[in-house]
C-alpha cells in the first residue's frame, strides 16, 4: 500500500477527516485521532490495543513497531510500503472503530451487513 491509498482508505470511513497537526496529516473521527501519517512518505501510526500491538510487533518487526510518543497506549508505527494492503486497511478500519462514537460504528456495521446480504 502506498501513502495515497492509506489516505484514501482513512478518509473513506464515515465522518473521517484529515487535519494537519504537528506538521503531519492526522486522521480523525469526531475530533479524535485514529491514525497519523509519518513525516516521511513511507510510515504511519495507527491506533491499536496493547495486545494487538504486541502481536503485530512480534510477528512482523520489519513492518510494525511501537509508535513513538503514543506507543504506551497501544499505537503501532507501520512501514506502509511493506505492510500487506488488506491487513493495513483492516487496521485502519479497526482504529476508526475504536475511536468513533458507538452509534456511528453501529450504523457502519448495519450498512456493511446490508451490503453483504445483497
Backbone as a printed PyTorch tensor [residue, N CA C, xyz], in Angstrom:
tensor([[[  0.8600,  -1.1800,   0.0000],
         [  0.0000,   0.0000,   0.0000],
         [  0.9010,   1.2350,   0.0000]],

        [[  0.5160,   2.2310,  -0.7410],
         [  1.2740,   3.4730,  -0.7060],
         [  0.5390,   4.4890,   0.1730]],

        [[  1.1830,   5.5970,   0.4000],
         [  0.6220,   6.6080,   1.2990],
         [ -0.7140,   7.1590,   0.7860]],

        [[ -0.8370,   7.2880,  -0.5250],
         [ -2.0900,   7.8000,  -1.1000],
         [ -3.2380,   6.8360,  -0.8280]],

        [[ -2.9880,   5.5410,  -0.9520],
         [ -4.0230,   4.5410,  -0.6730],
         [ -4.3700,   4.5360,   0.8160]],

        [[ -3.3710,   4.6970,   1.6660],
         [ -3.5980,   4.7960,   3.1040],
         [ -4.5440,   5.9650,   3.3950]],

        [[ -4.2420,   7.1050,   2.8080],
         [ -5.0570,   8.3060,   2.9940],
         [ -6.4750,   8.0990,   2.4720]],

        [[ -6.5920,   7.5320,   1.2710],
         [ -7.9190,   7.2940,   0.6790],
         [ -8.7680,   6.4100,   1.5810]],

        [[ -8.1750,   5.3310,   2.0920],
         [ -8.9620,   4.4340,   2.9410],
         [ -9.3500,   5.1220,   4.2460]],

        [[ -8.4150,   5.8150,   4.8650],
         [ -8.7320,   6.5090,   6.1250],
         [ -9.8890,   7.4850,   5.9240]],

        [[ -9.8690,   8.2170,   4.8240],
         [-10.9060,   9.2150,   4.5730],
         [-12.2050,   8.6130,   4.0480]],

        [[-12.1690,   7.3410,   3.6500],
         [-13.3940,   6.6860,   3.1880],
         [-14.2820,   6.2410,   4.3510]],

        [[-13.7620,   6.2400,   5.5450],
         [-14.5340,   5.8130,   6.7140],
         [-15.4890,   6.9330,   7.1250]],

        [[-16.6590,   6.5860,   7.6270],
         [-17.6720,   7.6000,   7.9420],
         [-17.1670,   8.6930,   8.8900]],

        [[-17.4630,   9.9300,   8.5250],
         [-17.1290,  11.1270,   9.2990],
         [-15.6300,  11.3320,   9.5270]],

        [[-14.7870,  10.6160,   8.7810],
         [-13.3380,  10.7970,   8.9160],
         [-12.9300,  12.0930,   8.2400]],

        [[-11.9490,  12.7340,   8.8200],
         [-11.4070,  13.9610,   8.2420],
         [ -9.9050,  14.0030,   8.4560]],

        [[ -9.2340,  14.7650,   7.6160],
         [ -7.7970,  14.9410,   7.7110],
         [ -7.5120,  16.3280,   8.2810]],

        [[ -6.6860,  16.3580,   9.3040],
         [ -6.3060,  17.6200,   9.9360],
         [ -4.7960,  17.6060,  10.1150]],

        [[ -4.1210,  18.6470,   9.6380],
         [ -2.6860,  18.7110,   9.8330],
         [ -2.3920,  19.1520,  11.2620]],

        [[ -1.5910,  18.3520,  11.9430],
         [ -1.1850,  18.6300,  13.3150],
         [  0.2740,  18.2170,  13.4510]],

        [[  1.0560,  18.9960,  14.1590],
         [  2.4800,  18.7140,  14.3420],
         [  3.2050,  18.5820,  13.0050]],

        [[  2.7080,  19.2550,  11.9840],
         [  3.3320,  19.2360,  10.6660],
         [  3.0830,  17.9770,   9.8670]],

        [[  2.1160,  17.1890,  10.2760],
         [  1.8220,  15.9450,   9.5710],
         [  0.3160,  15.7030,   9.5300]],

        [[ -0.1760,  15.0020,   8.5180],
         [ -1.6130,  14.7180,   8.4600],
         [ -2.0410,  13.7550,   9.5760]],

        [[ -3.1290,  14.0990,  10.2310],
         [ -3.7580,  13.1830,  11.1860],
         [ -5.1510,  12.8910,  10.6640]],

        [[ -5.6300,  11.6900,  10.9540],
         [ -6.9610,  11.2800,  10.5020],
         [ -7.8250,  11.1130,  11.7380]],

        [[ -8.9610,  11.7790,  11.7210],
         [ -9.8010,  11.8820,  12.9030],
         [-11.2430,  11.5220,  12.5950]],

        [[-11.9350,  11.1150,  13.6460],
         [-13.3710,  10.9410,  13.5860],
         [-13.9330,  11.6680,  14.7990]],

        [[-14.8140,  12.6210,  14.5400],
         [-15.4030,  13.4660,  15.5850],
         [-14.3250,  14.0890,  16.4660]],

        [[-13.2480,  14.5410,  15.8250],
         [-12.1870,  15.2610,  16.5170],
         [-11.1510,  14.3990,  17.2010]],

        [[-11.3070,  13.0790,  17.1810],
         [-10.3570,  12.1810,  17.8520],
         [ -9.4990,  11.4630,  16.8120]],

        [[ -8.2000,  11.4300,  17.0570],
         [ -7.2510,  10.8480,  16.1030],
         [ -7.2850,   9.3220,  16.1610]],

        [[ -7.3510,   8.6970,  14.9640],
         [ -7.2430,   7.2430,  14.8880],
         [ -6.0410,   6.7960,  14.0540]],

        [[ -5.4270,   7.7110,  13.3090],
         [ -4.2270,   7.3920,  12.5310],
         [ -3.4860,   8.6780,  12.2030]],

        [[ -2.1790,   8.5340,  11.9770],
         [ -1.3420,   9.6730,  11.6090],
         [ -0.3830,   9.2380,  10.5150]],

        [[ -0.1940,  10.0760,   9.5340],
         [  0.8210,   9.8170,   8.5200],
         [  2.1640,  10.2190,   9.1020]],

        [[  3.2090,   9.5330,   8.6920],
         [  4.5470,   9.8780,   9.1540],
         [  5.0640,  11.1250,   8.4640]],

        [[  6.1510,  11.6460,   8.9770],
         [  6.7410,  12.8350,   8.3630],
         [  7.4060,  12.5050,   7.0390]],

        [[  7.7800,  11.2370,   6.8520],
         [  8.2900,  10.8390,   5.5390],
         [  7.1330,  10.2180,   4.7470]],

        [[  7.4020,   9.7180,   3.5920],
         [  6.3260,   9.2040,   2.7470],
         [  6.0310,   7.7230,   2.9600]],

        [[  6.7280,   7.0760,   3.9000],
         [  6.5850,   5.6300,   3.9820],
         [  6.0640,   5.1070,   5.3170]],

        [[  5.8310,   5.9760,   6.2760],
         [  5.4010,   5.4930,   7.5850],
         [  4.0890,   6.1280,   8.0240]],

        [[  3.4490,   5.4550,   8.9700],
         [  2.2210,   5.9540,   9.5760],
         [  2.1190,   5.3510,  10.9650]],

        [[  1.2690,   5.9250,  11.7920],
         [  0.9560,   5.3570,  13.1030],
         [ -0.5400,   5.1110,  13.1490]],

        [[ -0.9150,   3.9590,  13.7260],
         [ -2.3110,   3.5490,  13.7670],
         [ -2.6640,   3.1290,  15.1870]],

        [[ -3.8410,   3.5310,  15.6290],
         [ -4.3130,   3.2030,  16.9730],
         [ -4.7130,   1.7270,  17.0330]],

        [[ -4.1000,   0.9880,  17.9550],
         [ -4.4800,  -0.3940,  18.2210],
         [ -4.5580,  -0.5490,  19.7340]],

        [[ -4.8040,  -1.7260,  20.1960],
         [ -4.7420,  -2.0180,  21.6250],
         [ -3.3670,  -2.5770,  21.9540]],

        [[ -3.0550,  -2.6560,  23.2360],
         [ -1.7460,  -3.1600,  23.6500],
         [ -1.5260,  -4.6120,  23.2230]],

        [[ -2.5570,  -5.4470,  23.3050],
         [ -2.4140,  -6.8510,  22.8850],
         [ -2.1520,  -6.9550,  21.3900]],

        [[ -2.9010,  -6.1870,  20.6120],
         [ -2.7040,  -6.2070,  19.1560],
         [ -1.3330,  -5.6400,  18.7950]],

        [[ -0.9110,  -4.6010,  19.4940],
         [  0.4080,  -4.0270,  19.2670],
         [  1.4950,  -5.0820,  19.4970]],

        [[  1.3850,  -5.8110,  20.6080],
         [  2.3790,  -6.8440,  20.9240],
         [  2.3930,  -7.9300,  19.8530]],

        [[  1.2180,  -8.3470,  19.4110],
         [  1.1310,  -9.3920,  18.3850],
         [  1.7460,  -8.9250,  17.0680]],

        [[  1.4180,  -7.7150,  16.6430],
         [  1.9230,  -7.1970,  15.3690],
         [  3.4340,  -6.9950,  15.3950]],

        [[  3.9360,  -6.4010,  16.4620],
         [  5.3670,  -6.0930,  16.5240],
         [  6.2160,  -7.3490,  16.6770]],

        [[  5.6650,  -8.3940,  17.2910],
         [  6.4470,  -9.6300,  17.4140],
         [  6.3620, -10.4680,  16.1400]],

        [[  5.2030, -10.4490,  15.4710],
         [  5.0370, -11.2540,  14.2520],
         [  5.7420, -10.6350,  13.0500]],

        [[  5.7170,  -9.3180,  12.9310],
         [  6.2790,  -8.6280,  11.7540],
         [  7.0950,  -7.4030,  12.1710]],

        [[  8.2260,  -7.6060,  12.8700],
         [  9.0230,  -6.4540,  13.3130],
         [  9.6090,  -5.6300,  12.1700]],

        [[  9.6290,  -6.2070,  10.9520],
         [ 10.0980,  -5.4620,   9.7860],
         [  9.0540,  -4.4700,   9.2870]],

        [[  7.7880,  -4.6500,   9.7150],
         [  6.6940,  -3.8040,   9.2590],
         [  6.1380,  -2.9480,  10.3950]],

        [[  5.9990,  -3.5370,  11.5880],
         [  5.3580,  -2.8610,  12.7190],
         [  6.3380,  -2.6670,  13.8670]],

        [[  6.2160,  -1.5180,  14.5180],
         [  6.9920,  -1.2510,  15.7230],
         [  6.1210,  -0.4130,  16.6560]],

        [[  6.5750,  -0.2770,  17.8890],
         [  5.8470,   0.5510,  18.8460],
         [  5.9940,   2.0000,  18.3990]],

        [[  4.8880,   2.6900,  18.2850],
         [  4.9050,   4.0740,  17.7910],
         [  5.5380,   5.0090,  18.8210]],

        [[  6.3500,   5.9610,  18.3510],
         [  6.9090,   6.9460,  19.2700],
         [  5.7960,   7.7650,  19.9340]],

        [[  6.0150,   8.1470,  21.1730],
         [  5.1210,   9.0200,  21.9430],
         [  3.8140,   8.3520,  22.3750]],

        [[  3.1230,   7.6650,  21.4730],
         [  1.8150,   7.1020,  21.7990],
         [  1.8330,   5.5790,  21.8970]],

        [[  2.9970,   4.9850,  21.7690],
         [  3.1250,   3.5410,  21.8360],
         [  2.6560,   2.9590,  23.1510]],

        [[  2.8290,   3.6890,  24.2310],
         [  2.4000,   3.1640,  25.5420],
         [  0.8830,   2.9940,  25.6170]],

        [[  0.1600,   3.6130,  24.6740],
         [ -1.2950,   3.4710,  24.6080],
         [ -1.7180,   2.4020,  23.5920]],

        [[ -0.7510,   1.7180,  22.9890],
         [ -1.0610,   0.6410,  22.0630],
         [ -0.9130,   0.9820,  20.5860]],

        [[ -0.5080,   2.1740,  20.2540],
         [ -0.3610,   2.5530,  18.8420],
         [  0.8310,   1.8180,  18.2230]],

        [[  0.7210,   1.5290,  16.9200],
         [  1.8290,   0.9340,  16.1830],
         [  2.2900,   1.8680,  15.0800]],

        [[  3.5910,   1.8580,  14.8470],
         [  4.1620,   2.5320,  13.6810],
         [  4.2110,   1.4830,  12.5760]],

        [[  3.8810,   1.8940,  11.3700],
         [  3.7740,   0.9650,  10.2440],
         [  4.6430,   1.4520,   9.0930]],

        [[  5.4040,   0.5310,   8.5210],
         [  6.0720,   0.8130,   7.2520],
         [  5.0170,   0.5350,   6.1850]],

        [[  4.3760,   1.5770,   5.6930],
         [  3.2190,   1.4180,   4.8060],
         [  3.5780,   0.6750,   3.5200]],

        [[  4.7850,   0.8490,   3.0400],
         [  5.1860,   0.1820,   1.7940],
         [  5.3220,  -1.3270,   1.9790]],

        [[  5.7160,  -1.7620,   3.1800],
         [  5.9540,  -3.1820,   3.4250],
         [  4.7260,  -3.9060,   3.9740]],

        [[  3.7460,  -3.1540,   4.4500],
         [  2.5570,  -3.7660,   5.0590],
         [  1.6700,  -4.4060,   3.9900]],

        [[  1.0160,  -5.4850,   4.3650],
         [  0.0260,  -6.0970,   3.4960],
         [ -1.1350,  -5.1100,   3.3560]],

        [[ -1.5400,  -4.7480,   2.1450],
         [ -2.5910,  -3.7420,   1.9730],
         [ -3.9050,  -4.0960,   2.6660]],

        [[ -4.3260,  -5.3340,   2.5640],
         [ -5.5730,  -5.7420,   3.2170],
         [ -5.4830,  -5.6470,   4.7290]],

        [[ -4.3430,  -6.0850,   5.2670],
         [ -4.1430,  -6.0110,   6.7140],
         [ -4.1300,  -4.5550,   7.1880]],

        [[ -3.4940,  -3.6890,   6.4240],
         [ -3.4380,  -2.2850,   6.8060],
         [ -4.8140,  -1.6240,   6.7100]],

        [[ -5.5870,  -1.9770,   5.6920],
         [ -6.9650,  -1.4670,   5.6100],
         [ -7.7720,  -1.9210,   6.8250]],

        [[ -7.6060,  -3.1940,   7.2010],
         [ -8.3070,  -3.7100,   8.3820],
         [ -7.8700,  -2.9800,   9.6520]],

        [[ -6.5680,  -2.7240,   9.7810],
         [ -6.0660,  -1.9960,  10.9560],
         [ -6.6440,  -0.5850,  11.0230]],

        [[ -6.6870,   0.0900,   9.8740],
         [ -7.2600,   1.4400,   9.8360],
         [ -8.7360,   1.4220,  10.2180]],

        [[ -9.4570,   0.4420,   9.6790],
         [-10.8810,   0.3450,   9.9910],
         [-11.0830,   0.0670,  11.4710]],

        [[-10.2880,  -0.8250,  12.0400],
         [-10.4070,  -1.1200,  13.4740],
         [-10.0050,   0.0780,  14.3250]],

        [[ -9.0080,   0.8360,  13.8850],
         [ -8.6190,   2.0520,  14.6030],
         [ -9.7690,   3.0490,  14.6050]],

        [[-10.4100,   3.1790,  13.4550],
         [-11.5800,   4.0600,  13.3510],
         [-12.6690,   3.5690,  14.2990]],

        [[-12.9220,   2.2470,  14.3130],
         [-13.9660,   1.6650,  15.1730],
         [-13.6790,   1.9310,  16.6500]],

        [[-12.4080,   1.8680,  17.0480],
         [-12.0310,   2.1180,  18.4470],
         [-12.2790,   3.5790,  18.8450]],

        [[-12.2980,   4.4520,  17.8650],
         [-12.3270,   5.8840,  18.1180],
         [-13.6940,   6.5100,  17.8780]],

        [[-14.4280,   6.0040,  16.9260],
         [-15.7150,   6.5900,  16.5370],
         [-16.7760,   6.3840,  17.6260]],

        [[-17.7630,   7.2690,  17.6720],
         [-18.8850,   7.0780,  18.6010],
         [-19.6170,   5.7640,  18.3050]],

        [[-20.1400,   5.1480,  19.3340],
         [-20.8030,   3.8420,  19.1940],
         [-21.9310,   3.8520,  18.1750]],

        [[-22.7190,   4.9170,  18.1510],
         [-23.8320,   4.9810,  17.1860],
         [-23.3250,   4.9870,  15.7470]],

        [[-22.2330,   5.6740,  15.5130],
         [-21.6580,   5.7190,  14.1720],
         [-21.1290,   4.3350,  13.7760]],

        [[-20.4860,   3.6470,  14.7050],
         [-19.9930,   2.2940,  14.4440],
         [-21.1690,   1.3550,  14.1650]],

        [[-22.2340,   1.4740,  14.9460],
         [-23.4180,   0.6330,  14.7420],
         [-24.0240,   0.8700,  13.3590]],

        [[-24.1000,   2.1230,  12.9250],
         [-24.6350,   2.4400,  11.5920],
         [-23.7130,   1.8860,  10.5070]],

        [[-22.4210,   1.9910,  10.7120],
         [-21.4320,   1.4540,   9.7690],
         [-21.5990,  -0.0580,   9.6490]],

        [[-21.7290,  -0.7460,  10.7870],
         [-21.9080,  -2.2020,  10.7850],
         [-23.2100,  -2.6040,  10.1120]],

        [[-24.2770,  -1.8560,  10.3640],
         [-25.5750,  -2.1630,   9.7470],
         [-25.4990,  -2.0130,   8.2330]],

        [[-24.8280,  -0.9890,   7.7690],
         [-24.6690,  -0.7800,   6.3200],
         [-23.8260,  -1.8950,   5.7150]],

        [[-22.7660,  -2.3010,   6.3920],
         [-21.9240,  -3.3940,   5.8930],
         [-22.7200,  -4.6940,   5.8350]],

        [[-23.5360,  -4.9500,   6.8520],
         [-24.3460,  -6.1660,   6.8640],
         [-25.3730,  -6.1350,   5.7370]],

        [[-25.9540,  -4.9530,   5.4800],
         [-26.9080,  -4.8150,   4.3880],
         [-26.2520,  -5.0930,   3.0480]],

        [[-25.0430,  -4.5500,   2.8470],
         [-24.3130,  -4.7800,   1.5890],
         [-23.9580,  -6.2560,   1.4340]],

        [[-23.5460,  -6.8890,   2.5280],
         [-23.1770,  -8.3070,   2.4680],
         [-24.3790,  -9.1870,   2.1600]],

        [[-25.5520,  -8.7490,   2.5650],
         [-26.7830,  -9.5390,   2.3520],
         [-27.2310,  -9.4870,   0.8980]],

        [[-26.8000,  -8.4580,   0.1660],
         [-27.2360,  -8.3210,  -1.2370],
         [-26.5750,  -9.3160,  -2.1490]]])
